[in-house]
Amino acid sequence: MNDVERIEYTPVSVRETLILMKDISELMIDLAYSAALFGNRELAEEVMELERKMDTLVYVLNMNLMLAARDKEDAETLSGVAKVGSLTNSISDAAADIAGMVLHGIEIHPIVREVFQRAEEHLARVQVSEDSFFAGRTVDDLDLAAEVGADIIAIRRGRHWMINPEKEVVLPEDVLVARGTASGLEKLVKAASGEAKDLG
Amino acid sequence: MAEDKQLFEKICGDLVELKDTSEMMMDLAYSALLYNSRQIAEEVMMLEERMDNLHTEFELLVLSSRGEPEDARGLLGLIRMGVVTERIADAAAEIAEVVLRSEETHPVLRMVIEDAEETVDRVMVSEGSLVLGKTLREARIPQETGMWVLVIRRGNRWMRPKPSTVLEAGDIVIASGYADGEEDFRKLVGGDGEQVLPDENF
């Protein structure tokens, strides 16, 4: 059984929470498709991690919406907003279903995979090693998009996610999710894992 | 076997389009919500119709591929992926419905809506437009107006902007960005009259 945690009320900005939920659901979709196309279980597991994060966010969002209602007009409008929250959650559920497919061994037809692999952009997941030169530098500072044509789109530190990181410092043991060309990703993964000392 | 290959290429093409369409819908639905734009919400509803047709075509195509028994699992994977794109699209359409249903002036909506500083807008490329026949790279819309192109609609096709996309008369360009760039965006893309945009590097 999964651990079910009690979720406590935290005051949050409704708009920022919705935007965060949107960003997470988009990341989940990207990861889930990649997981399916490459039969990659690690990517699928990341989707499931994000799904848990999303579930928490929905609760917190709804708590904040409930406290904001003062009269029936407020309630009418806020239930629309709550609806958006739950729809965003359904989007993430859809992504989680693709990831579930991967974890249950339902594969994508090999010919389809072959065609998709010709697509320009791919996703990769890599853990930062102690001796990688990424460690201790910010995502902006690394400037990977310009250097290799692949970029970090999310960082997971334990159970904490940073989506679309910019000023965040990359630390050893962080799990990076990167998007880019196949060759760019290869360089990025080698550098992050410490296998290569530069991006050459 | 060559026939199979062709059919699968078509299936893939459809799946890519389903995926792209559902993601565009999500993007537009959220823009409609955050910038409180009924126009953009309507755009999502149009895409929903397109999506439904595409999805049916896709499923028919998968079902018509005469796979061997061992292909069945692979085909099931495809059908499931199609269903997921459809679910994402449905959720996006429902978000657009929330926008279409909401009272625009209600104060609590301010909890969600972006400050008036940012906006989303759609403009048609006219015959007299400065960007007509140019690629997006040449059109320099973000540099000139501060508006970022989200989607281009051509007839009943919706496309993600690429640097190489050539703008044609009648294209609907949907973009978001700072509200003070909106006027410039309308002039540059809509091309109403002989007003030329001031060149910053003059």
Interface residues (C-beta under 8 A of the other chain):
Chain A: S13 V14 R15 L18 I19 K22 S25 E26 I29 A32 Y33 A36 A68 A69 E73 D74 E76 T77 L78 G80 V81 K83 V84 L87 T88 S90 I91 D93 A94 A95 D97 I98 M101 I106 E107 I108 H109 P110 I111 V112 V115 F116 A119
Chain B: D4 K5 F8 E9 I11 C12 L15 V16 K19 E23 M26 Y30 L33 L34 G67 D71 R73 G74 L75 L76 G77 L78 R80 M81 V84 R87 I88 A91 A92 E94 I95 V98 R101 S102 E103 H106 V108 L109 M111 V112 I113 E114
